[in-house]
Amino acid sequence: MNARQLEKLGIPRSAVRHAVSAIQTLSQQDDMDKRTIKERLRLVAENPRLFFGDQVLDALAKELASCNSDAPEPEQRGPVPCRIWGSNIDDGALRQMDDARHIPYAVGAALMPDAHIGYGLPIGGVLATEDVIIPYAVGVDIACRMKLSVLDMPVESLEKNFEHYRAALENGTRFGVGSTHRKPQDHPVLDEDWTVTRITREHRDKARYQLGTSGSGNHFVEFGVVTITEKSELGLEPGQYVGLLSHSGSRGAGAAVCSTYSAIARQKLPSQHQHFDRLAWLDMKSSAGQEYWAAMNLMGNYAAANHAVIHRLVTHLLGARVITGVENHHNFAWKERHQGRDVYVHRKGATPAGKGTLGVIPGSMADPAFVVRGRGNAESFDSASHGAGRVMSRTKALDQFNFKSVQKNLAARGIRVISAGADEVPMVYKNIEQVMSEQSDLVEAIARFDPRIVKMCGDGSKAED
């Protein structure tokens, strides 16, 4: 049994030596087959103290118990305050946010108006912690982000040269779980240190082939009309321009990082905190915490490179030039200064909105996105929504809507959807205009993007934002 298989059972690399010794001893016992040994190891990982004094498993159990107590228990603060923006938030998201408020290391929280239920922390959740980081409060798709490029193309060409724009999208990126380019793309991010953790080292080749691809679920690449009403940091005169907007993240490599380190975090949870489950944390002084931090930041660089390659390929095929742009992460954790202390701000489906910070907040395939300038609201920990937010599960949407019918109706409105699923039709999202109104104290809009040619994954596969 190798280290990777042991990690799946909840045994970290620091305990591998003791685990191997225990496996060798157990294998010599007549009643121990491979399946039984795996189950025994899983039980030790779940509750090591039950195996203190065991003739074979004592050393492993004590090592695991020491791993589980990496972070000293802080002084109990009670639930931290959580300011909530928005009026249409499901009960599941509210319950998840309430759970997060009770984490011993939490120092503050906020919930954005696009909030809906997720894994661990709800989508739209903001959580500030001291000394620890929470993989599932970052999310599965680490560093999922938005990128808008404004192009030197005439707006009327979107309609006149539709097939040319369509071909640029079809050939410039790939959609779907596991999707790759036939020819791997180049970017300096591949020359960074991918050996910072075992999981990044093992996924570098996959990341290389997936560079410039867009994934599934709510990820998209689309052309539209950018409307600028006044001079701003974008550096353009008021008017209308062609824009290229994309939404995707760190693909398979990021998902592997989340899966690996969330499993380690859950395994390390002290018994009195087992109920936090997917909100499990890693001590930032521990090797696991430092590994996750390094891997998360590498995935942030990779996600940015992923968008850069998509925009490079699509604009090259279109024959266009980028004249300005803006981009931002969500699903990430930042070390920032708030309330007079250094904290880790987790923004799970939330956009950084520090004073003067630019970002993009999308609506749906039929509704506008907005380029925004952050107001730096301390109560939100300098955050805003990352989109409109869902009002319906994917399963319910697939049962209720027919994509071809919606596609036809959108075409009549001048919005061409090349591919997508019924789980992403406009009706599954909140009204973006209302969401923007509900966070007017967090951001101000400085430009608007209206979709005209949209491409998403059409194979029915799902992704968690």
N, C-alpha and C positions, 0 to 999 in steps of 0.2 A: 504494500500500500504506500503510495507516494505522498508527498506533502500536500499536493493539490487535493487528493482524495480525502486526506485527513482534515483539511480546511473545510470541506463540505460537511463533515461530521461535527464541525464546531471546534476543532483543535487547531490553535494557531501555530505558526512556524516555530515559535519559541519553545513549544512543548513537544515538537516532533521527536526529539531524541528519546524522551521518556515514553512516548507512544509506541515507537518502534521496539523498544525494549519490552514493553508490555505485550505487544503483538507476538513477539518471538516466544515469550513464555506461554502465553495462552494457546498458541498454535500447537504446543506439545501436549496439551490436554486432550483426552479422547473425545470429550463431549463438546469441543469447540470447533465448529466449522467457520468458514469465512463470514457467513451471514451473521452468525451469533457473535463473533468477535466485533464486527461493525456495530451491532446493536449495543454491545457492552460499552464500546468506546463512546457512542453517542450519548448513552446514559451518564457516563462520567463527565462528559463535556457539559451536559445540561445541569447537573448538580454534583460537582466534585466532592463536596463535603460528606456526602453519603458514603464515599469510598475511602475516607481516611481510615488507615489501619488495615486496609485490604492487603493481603499478602503480595498480590501481583500489581495492583493498581494504585497503591498508596502514593508512590513518587509522582506519577502522572497527575493524580487528583490534587496533590498539594501544589504542583506547578500550575495547574489550571486555576486553582483558587487564588494564587498570587497574581495570575494574569487578570483575573476578574476584578481585582481590587486595585487596578493601576491608579485610578484617580481617588484622592482622599474625599470622603463625604463632606460636602460644604455645610456650613451652618444653614439650617432649614429656614427658608425665607417665606414659605407659603406661596400660593399662586401669584405670579407676577401680573401686572396690569396688561390688558390687551385692548387697544382701541380698534373698533371695527368700522370700516367704511362700507357703504352699500346697503341695499334694502332687500335684496333677493338672494339670500344665501341659504343653502340647504342645511338641514339640521345635522347631517353627518359631518359637514365641514366645521360647524360650530363645535360639535363634540370633540373632533380631532384637535381643534385649536385650544379647547379647554384642557385637554390632556397635556398638550405641550406647555401650557402655562405652569403646570405643576412639576416639570422637570427640575431636579434640585439645582442644576447649574444655569437655569434660565434667569435672565435679568430683565427681559422685556419682550413684548410681542405685539404684532399688529396683523390685521386681516384686511386684504384688499377687496374692492367691490366685485372683482371677477371670481371670487372664491367658490370652489366646489370641492367635493371630497376627493382625496388622493390616497397615497400610501404613507402612513405615518403623519407627516405634516400635510394639511390640505393644500391643494393648488391655490395660490394667492396668499399663502401664509408667510409671515416674516417672523423669525425667532432669533433673538440675540442671546448668546450664551457666553459664559466665562469659563475658560480653561478646557472646554471640550468642544468637539465637533460631531455633528449627527449626520451620517451618510444619507439617511432617508429624508432628512430635512433639506438636503440639497436636491435629491431626486435621482431617478434612474437615468434620465438623459442629461448627464452632467454638462453644464454650460450650454444648454439649448439657448439659442440666441436669434436675434433679428438683424437683418442687414438690408439697408436700402441704398441703392445706387441711382443717382439721377443721370440720365443719358442725354447725349446731344442729338436726339432724334425728334423729328416733328410729331406732334401729338396725333395729327390726322393719319400718320402712317400706321398706327395701331389697327385701324379699320381697313385702310387701303392695302396694307401688306400683311394681312393676318397670317397667311401661310408661312411667310418668312419668320415672323415672330414665333409661330407655333413650332417650326422646325428648330429654332434656336433652343427652345425649352425641351423639346423631345430629345435632342441630341446633346445638349449641354450638361445634363445631369441624369441621374437614375433614381428611381423611387422603389421602396419596398424593403422589408426586413432582409438583411443580408445582401442587399444590392451592391454591386461593384461596377467600376469602369473596366472595360476590356483591357485598356491600356492604363496602367497606374500613372497617376498624375504626380508632378513634382511640387514640393513646397519646402522652404527651410525648416518647417516644424518637424519634418522627418529626420533632421540632423540634430535635433535636441536630444537630451539624455533620456532615452526610453528605458534605461536600466534602473531608474529610481525605485521601481518595485518589480516584483516578479510578474505581476499581472500585466503591467504596461509593456514589459519586455516581451512577454509571450504574445501580445496582441499587436505588436508594431506592424507585422506583415499584413494583418487584416486591416489595420488602420490605413496602411498605404493604398490598398486596393479600394477602400471605401472613401478615400479622400475625394471630395467633389460630388458626393451623393446625398440624397435628401431624406432617406428613411420613409416612415409610414405615419399612420395616425393623423395628427393635425399639422404635419410638416407640409410646406408648399414652396413653390417658386412661381411668381406671377409678375406680369407686366400690368401697369396701370398708369393713371394720370396723376401727377403730383401737382397740387395747387398751392402756390405760395402767395400770400396776400400782402406781406410786408417784408422789408429787408431784415435779415436775421443772421445768425451764425452760419447758415448754410451758404452764404456768400453769393446768392443769386438774386436777380431782380424779380419783383413780383410778376407772376404769370403762371402758365401751365407748361409742364414738362413731362416727358416719358420717364417712368421709374421702373426699376427692377427690384422686387422685394422678395426676400427668402426667409424661411423659418426652419431651422433644423439644429442639430447639436453634435455630440461627439460619437454618435453611431455605436457600433458594437463594442468598441474599446471602452467607451464611457459606461455602458451598461455592465460590462464585466467588472470594472472598478467598483461600481455601486454594489453589485451582487456580492463580491468578495468581502469588502470591508463592512457592509451592513451585517453580513453573517458573523464576522468576527466581533462586531460591536454587540450584537444580540447575545453571543456566547459569553461575552464579558460582563453582561448585566448582573449585578448583585441580586441575590434571591429576593430581597425586599422590593426590588424595582422591576421584576419580571413583567409586570402589567404594562410597562411602557413599550415593550416589544419592538416595533419598527421605529420607535423614537430612541432607540439605543444609541449611546454616545461612545466616543473614543477620547481618552485623555490625550491632550495635545503634548504632554510630556512623554507619552509612551511611544514605542517604535511604531505601533500600528497607527496611532494618530498622525505621526510625522509622515509615514508612508502614504496614508490617505491624502493628506494635505498636498504632498508633492504630486501624487497621481491626479488629484482634482485639478490642480493648476496646470498640469500638462494637458489634461483634457480640455481645459479652457482655451489654451493656445491652439489645440488641434481643432476645436469647434470653429474658432475664428478663421483658421486656415481652410477649413472645409467650405465655409461661405466664400472666402476669397477665391478659391478655385472654381466654385459654381459660377460666381459673377464673372470671372476671367473667361471661362469657357463659353458661357451664354453670350456675353457681349462680343466676344471675338466672332462667334458664328453669326451674330446679328450685324456685325460691322459697325458697332457703336463705340463711343468713347465715354467714359465716366467723367462727369464734370464736378460732382460733389456727392457726398453720402454721409450716412450715420448708421451706427450699429451698437448693439448692447447685448450683454448676457442676461439670462435669468437662469434659475436652477443652479445656484452657485453659493459659495460662502466667502465673505470678505472679512478680513481683519480690519476693524474700524474703531474709531474713538467715539463713544456715546456715553452720556451721563457721567462724564469724568473718568471713564474706565475703558480699557481695551477689551473689546468683545468680538466674537465671531457672529456676524450677521448672516443668517441663512435666508435666502430669498427663493422660496420654492414657487416658481411661477410668479415672480414679482420682479419689477424693473427697478434698477437703481435710479433714484430721483433726487440726488443731492443738488444743492443750489447751483443752477447753471448747467447741470449734466443733461446732455441730449440723449434721447432714446426713441424707440419706435413701439407703439402699442397698436396691434392689429385688431380688426373686427372679425369678419368672416369672408368667405369667397364673394359675398354680395355687398358687404358693408365696408366702410372706409377704415383705413389705418391712419394713425396720427403720429407725426413727428412731434415730440414733446420736449419741453425744457423743465427740469426739475425745480421745485420751489424749496427743497431742503426742509421738509416738515419733520421736526424731531420726534413727534409722536408716532410717525410711520417708520422711524429709523431710516429716513431718506429713501423711501420706497414708494412705488405705485403699482398698479395692476400690470400684468403682462399681456392682457388681451381682454376680450369681452367676457369670457367664462362660459362654461356649459350650463345648460338648464335641463339637460336630458342625457341619460346614459347612452352609450354606443349601442347596446343591445336593444333598448327601446326605440332608438332612432332607426335602426335597421328594420325593425318590425313595422314602423309607422310610415316611413318615407320611401318613395321610389326615385332613385337618383336620376334616371333618364327623364322623368317628368319634370323634376326640379331643373335639370340641365336645360331643358327646352324653354322653361319659363324665364330662366336667367338670360338665355340667348336673346329672347325678345326684349330684354332690358339692356342689351349691348354688352353682356358679360359672357364671354366664351369660356366654358370649363372643359378643358381637354380631357381630364380624368380626375376622379375623386370617388369617394364612397358615400352612401346614404347617411353614414354616421357623422358626416362633416357638412351637411347641408346647412344653410343659414339659420333655419328654424331651431337648431339645437343650441344656439348661442344666445346670450343675453343681448339686449340692445346696446351697442357700443356707445351711442350718443348719451344714453342714460348713465352708463358706467363712467364716461368721461365727466359728465356733470357731477357725479357723486364723488369725484376725486379732484375737483377743481382747486382744492387747497394743497394738492400734492404736485400737480403738473399743470403747465399751460401749453396748449397746442400752438405750434408755429408753422405747421404745414399739414396738408391732408393728401392721402393717397387713396384713389378710388380704383379697385380692381377692374381690369378689362379682359385679360387672358390668364387663365388660372390652370395650374397643373398640380395635382396631388397624387398620392398613391391610390390606385384603383383596384387593388387586389383583395381588399377586405382585411388586411392585417392591421394590427393595432399597435399603438405605442403609448406609453405613459409619459406625460409631459413633465 
